[in-house]
Amino acid sequence: MAVSANRLELLQIADAVAREKVIDRQIVLAAMEDAIQKAARSRYGQETEVRAEINPKTGEIRLSRLLQVVDQIENDAVQILLEDARRKNPAAQIDDWIAETLPPFDFGRIAAQSAKQVIVQKVREAERDRQFDEFKDRVGTVVNGLVKRVEYGNVVVDLGRGEAVVRRDELLPREVFRPGDRIRAYLFDVRREQRGPQVFLSRTHPHFMSKLFEQEVPEIYDGVIEVKAVARDPGSRAKIAVISRDSSIDPVGACVGMRGSRVQAVVGELQGEKIDIIPWSPDVATFIVNALQPAEVSKVVLDEDSEKIEVVVPEAQLSLAIGRRGQNVRLASQLTGWDIDILTEAEESERRQKEFVQRTQTFMTALNVDEVVGQLLASEGFRTVEEVAYVDPSDVSSIEGFDEETAGEIQTRARDYLTAVEEEFDAKRKALGVEDELKTVEGISTAMMVALGENDVKSVEDLAGCATDDLVGWTERKDGETTKHAGYLDGFELSRDEAEAIIMAARVKAGWVEAPAQVEEETAEEEAADEEASTLSEHGA
């Protein structure tokens, strides 16, 4: 079959557009079909269901009109009677569609212009989809490009098949780029927007450094060495924690390279940013000691509930551990995910002595004993009157200079003191108007009821409406400074998990939520056990 010149030209245009925009040829042909359909509707009527097909091999255009088979016509532009349809197709049924061939026609100037707009729009959408899909798959990688222009401090980068932007706050301090400069950055986000996909790059992102090390250190690329954590003060200093899966390979040495060649390549790309490479450890205390390098650490005290850690260093190492403007300890905290307090040996000794004196004074006042007995109890590790009251009597009588009679007397005094304190708190909470039912919530003590009442939490419903932060407080980090906001139950050494459990128990008691299945099962088991014990008791009787 001979192919006319204009048909060949149609296919050539489709091929050229597909190559130029790097999109599928079939998408261009589909856009052309949509354009022809729009032009045909302007000729045959907008209500007409027109379909256009372009043969991808010959370029031949076929136009057809679709008609729905009905038993009664309401719109003859889109409907056909069953008997008329069966003349064209004997197998036609109601609600089927019949295709009726339309004759070819010449495009007018307006129709051609309209068709061109449709093609341009469809091709632009296909190009945007292609760009989004391409860059979406490259999120989390380092890309190279040319600086196209700089707008208000933001750098627009040409990546070859699209543009990206490095916002001013994602550039290193004092870093200047000019049009035509080569730039390397981390692709961290791609968003669909009205004007096309927006690609965002960063040179300050922590993962940018880890990806640069991956490019410079073959062992990281091969997976033998793993980058576990990165903390950066962009343009100034950074810490990176690494671990080796092969005991014969030193992870720090591999990242440093021969005469520092590997780490220097990364430092050069980051405009001289100083990098501490430290070995990662699953033991939190060891990891934090490593993270505080180059400072030497004497002792570490861990508080796992509040995720805080106290680090004791020699006096001479204090400024090194903290770093200029707190930089070293701040980066170590970011790297490990723990809040770090740094004390000198003298400060730690003074604080411990102060705590010892406070505990001694507490025992002297509560138990009505002399200073020697108070010091003996404090030195044996007792921290509160509750511990003294409810430990095994042998733990008290085993203290040097104590006998069973003395231990019994001390424990009796401790229990009497706690009873008196409980009565005092109970009177306070009644005066505050705190309801009795609040005490039935698991985990709530009378002292807690007083603290809650002082913060206007006086019923089970009030407690149920609280958030965890309301009870235990929260920490806010802003501009490198950490601010601690107090909660209603500060001073009760309540963990976040325990606070959540108390609030959930209040919500169950208030009828806001159903009891968790596990609790219901345990309750059912306890009831069954009680019933069985009762039955055995009756039989025994």
Secondary structure by P-SEA (a helix, b strand, c coil): ccccaaaaaaaaaaaaaaaaacccaaaaaaaaaaaaaaaaaaaaccccbbbbbbcccccbbbbbbbbbbbcccccccccccaaaaaaacccccccbbbbbbbbbbbbcaaaaaaaaaaaaaaaaaaaaaaaaaaaaaaccbbbbbccccccccbbbbbccccccccccccccccccccccbbbbbbbcccccccccbbbbbbcccaaaaaaaaaaacccccccccccccccccccccbbbbbbbccccccaaaaaacccaaaaaaaaaaacccbbbbbbbbccaaaaaaaaacccccccccccccccbbbbbbccccccccccccaaaaaaaaaaaccbbbbbcaaaaaaaaaaaaaaaaaaaaaaacccaaaaaaaaaaccccaaaaacccaaaaaacccccaaaaaaaaaaaaaaaaaaaaaaaaaaaaacccccccccccccaaaaaaaaaaccccaaaaaacccccccccccccccbbbbbbcccccccccaaaaaaaaaaaaaaaccccccaaaaaaaaaaaaaaaaaaaaaaaac
